Amino acid sequence: METLNLRQHVLDYIKNADHRFIKLVNALAETYEEDERETIERYNAEIDAGIDEIERGDFYTQAEMEKMSKKW
């Protein structure tokens, strides 16, 4: 379904929905927004942590990884 058709379908559904369903949709929308923010924050934190590890020298070289992978 195209986005516009899907949006209209959902809106039509909500127009006839009871209070419980509307509360569920609202909670889903709020959770979706929160997840997106957390994902961006988590993404940036993981990048910062990776940079810190590299600066500390906490990483493996290609040669070390090849040697380790032979033991798998």
Contacts in CASP RR format, 6 or more apart in sequence:
PFRMAT RR
TARGET T0000
AUTHOR 0000-0000-0000
METHOD contacts of the structure
MODEL  1
METLNLRQHVLDYIKNADHRFIKLVNALAETYEEDERETIERYNAEIDAG
IDEIERGDFYTQAEMEKMSKKW
1 9 0 8 1.000
14 21 0 8 1.000
14 22 0 8 1.000
14 25 0 8 1.000
17 25 0 8 1.000
53 59 0 8 1.000
60 68 0 8 1.000
END
